[in-house]
Amino acid sequence: MNKNIAVIRGDGIGPEIVEQALCVLDRVAELYGHTFTYTDVDMGGCAIDKWGDPLPEEMLQKCLASDSVLLGAVGGNKWNSVPGHLRPEKGLLRLRAGMGVYSNNRPAKIWPQLASASPLKSDIVEKGIDFIIVRELIGGIYFGEHKTETKDAQQVATDILTYSEKEIERIGRIGFETAQKRSGRLCSVEKSNVLDSSRLWKAVMHRLAEEYPDVELTDMLVDNCAMQIVKNPAQFDVIVTENMFGDILSDEASIITGSIGMIPSSSLGSSSCGLYEPIHGSAPDIAGTDAANPIGTILSAAMMLRFSFDMSAEAECIENAVSALLDKGYRTADIMPSDPAEAEKCKKIGCKECGSLITSLLKKA
């Protein structure tokens, strides 16, 4: 099978982690008889430096013409002083909107080999951490009107949060359908005790629930959910929520699994062309030091194979190789045990070696 993958290396550690993911994909292609063609796309700070735009239209069109998009990370302190409409993150928002990828799925699953890396108490971790956050991605406050103006001799900033029934319904259905494929439990997270948008969210979710009698729907306020994720994460199977809440909760959820560097994500819309990326940032402080963890990006590539290319066996091949790496005690800096006795059983490796070892461990599933 031939597939064209748009590759956004991005900023900071982005080029380093993407390079390792491409090495893994190349080996998978050899094992399974596929051809993956890569089209480089500039986005983020590097695009600002080169083109004066975080996502030039030509680059967006390359993404839209691809079979899927693999992204490293964008942004960094270097571009903090540029005008708001030219920030690197604006390129990412424009890409999501242009691709129409309204559903961001972020798994929060602890690898058993990394149980000791979780900041949670062992008795909480032992109950299990394995849930998915389904986040609405192209609506809400991030895509509302933003303005700063002078009133009464002071600066006043306004950000508008808007959701329509249609937007809530389409992400709600993804939540219900995801729950149907798992244990049939869906938690809808909002702030209906304060926000009108959340009251509409809750009403639409309960209306949809009538169409999914095999799914148990519960409601939870976002502040309570933030607490419950660290108090009792085993209670969750699928969480569905709006854009900003999902952004915050998924970052919190990633940390309880041991490291944000381990978490992949997929963003999909009405077509199979998706956007795949690790959920961490560009980490410019460690860029070029070979200290980054490429596993989140490598697992994002596995998600791309499974969800956009219908290559489940190939995705499993990558996931098995990651598990084998952890079994052998290899750890990047972010997942090295803090306990000296545990650390002695592990070998610290850098980004390149991590990617090379995973590539060498790939076997047909």
Protein Blocks (a to p, Z undefined) as FASTA:
>chain_A
ZZdddddebgajlmmmmmmmmmmmmmmmmmnopacddddddehjklmmmnopabdfklmm
mmmmmmbdcdfbecdjklmmgcfklgfklmmmmmmmmnopabccddddddfklmmmpmbd
fklmmnopaddddddfkgcjllmccddddeehiacddddddddfklmmmmmmmmmmmmmm
mnopacddddfklpmklmmmmmmmmmmmmmmmmbccddddfklmmmmmmmmmmlpmbdcd
dfklmmmmmmmmmmmnopaklpccddddfbfbdcdddfbdfklmlgonlpacfklmmmmm
mmmmmmmnopaklmmmmmmmmmmmmmnopacfklgcfblklmmmpccddfklmmmmmmmm
pccZZ
